[in-house]
Structure formats: structure tokens, C-alpha cells
């Protein structure tokens, strides 16, 4: 379970029929596969918009310099 902006979410796997429904504890259910697909689609729409709109590109560059980006990589935790 995790919280974003005062809303509670719960993550499930291989349960697409409950995706975005609210459970008995007022938590929004996220099915992992659907959530991943929606994040991918949102990312693609965003970067398509950035390519088409110079103002969005400027804001992207500004945010990159201010905050950086998350990236995929290997986590190297100490023993």
C-alpha cells in the first residue's frame, strides 16, 4: 500500500477487473499490469507533446536541470 496526495492506493497483480475500483477501506486498487501500461501510454503522450511544442520542451529542460530524472538501473545496496 502507498499514499499519494492524501489518497490511498493498493497494488494487486493479475486482477484487471478491479483496476481503479475502490475497496472497502477507501483505497484505489491498481492492477500492476494496467498501471504499467497506463504509465507507458502517458509517457508516450507526454514526449510526443514535448516534441511538438517548443514551450513544453523548454519546461522539460528546466525541470531536468532543477530535479533530474529517474532512470532504470541496477540498485547496488551495501551488504
C-alpha positions as CSV (number, residue, x, y, z in Angstrom):
1,X,0.0,0.0,0.0
2,X,1.2,3.6,-0.6
3,X,-0.2,7.1,-0.4
4,X,-0.1,9.9,-3.0
5,X,-1.7,13.3,-2.2
6,X,-3.9,12.1,0.6
7,X,-5.3,9.2,-1.4
8,X,-4.5,5.6,-0.6
9,X,-3.8,3.0,-3.2
10,X,-3.3,-0.7,-3.0
11,X,-1.4,-2.7,-5.6
12,X,-2.5,-6.1,-7.0
13,X,-1.2,-8.4,-9.7
14,X,-3.2,-10.2,-12.4
15,X,-6.5,-8.7,-11.3
16,X,-7.5,-6.3,-14.2
17,X,-11.2,-6.5,-13.2
18,X,-10.5,-4.5,-10.1
19,X,-8.2,-1.9,-11.6
20,X,-9.2,1.7,-10.4
21,X,-12.0,0.4,-8.2
22,X,-12.2,1.5,-4.6
23,X,-12.0,-1.2,-1.9
24,X,-13.9,-1.4,1.4
25,X,-11.1,0.7,3.0
26,X,-11.4,3.6,0.5
27,X,-8.2,2.6,-1.3
28,X,-8.0,2.8,-5.1
29,X,-6.9,-0.6,-6.4
30,X,-4.1,-0.5,-9.0
31,X,-3.6,-3.7,-11.0
32,X,0.1,-3.8,-11.7
33,X,-0.1,-4.6,-15.4
34,X,-2.7,-2.0,-16.2
35,X,-0.9,0.6,-14.1
36,X,2.3,-0.1,-16.0
37,X,0.6,0.2,-19.4
38,X,-1.1,3.5,-18.4
39,X,2.2,4.9,-17.3
40,X,3.8,3.9,-20.6
41,X,1.0,5.4,-22.6
42,X,1.2,8.7,-20.5
43,X,4.9,8.8,-21.0
44,X,4.5,8.4,-24.8
45,X,1.8,11.1,-25.0
46,X,4.0,13.5,-22.9
47,X,7.1,13.0,-25.1
48,X,5.0,13.3,-28.3
49,X,3.6,16.6,-27.0
50,X,7.1,17.8,-26.0
51,X,8.4,17.1,-29.5
52,X,5.5,19.1,-31.0
53,X,5.6,22.1,-28.6
54,X,8.8,24.1,-28.0
55,X,7.4,25.6,-24.8
56,X,6.9,22.2,-23.3
57,X,10.4,21.3,-24.3
58,X,11.7,24.4,-22.6
59,X,9.9,23.4,-19.4
60,X,11.2,19.8,-19.7
61,X,14.8,21.1,-19.9
62,X,14.2,23.5,-17.0
63,X,12.8,20.7,-14.8
64,X,15.6,18.3,-15.8
65,X,18.2,20.9,-14.6
66,X,16.2,21.5,-11.4
67,X,15.2,18.0,-10.5
68,X,16.9,15.5,-12.7
69,X,15.1,12.3,-13.9
70,X,14.6,8.9,-12.6
71,X,16.3,6.2,-14.6
72,X,16.3,2.4,-14.8
73,X,19.4,0.8,-13.4
74,X,20.8,-1.8,-11.1
75,X,20.5,-1.0,-7.4
76,X,23.7,-1.6,-5.7
77,X,22.9,-1.8,-2.0
78,X,25.6,-2.3,0.7
79,X,25.7,-5.7,2.3
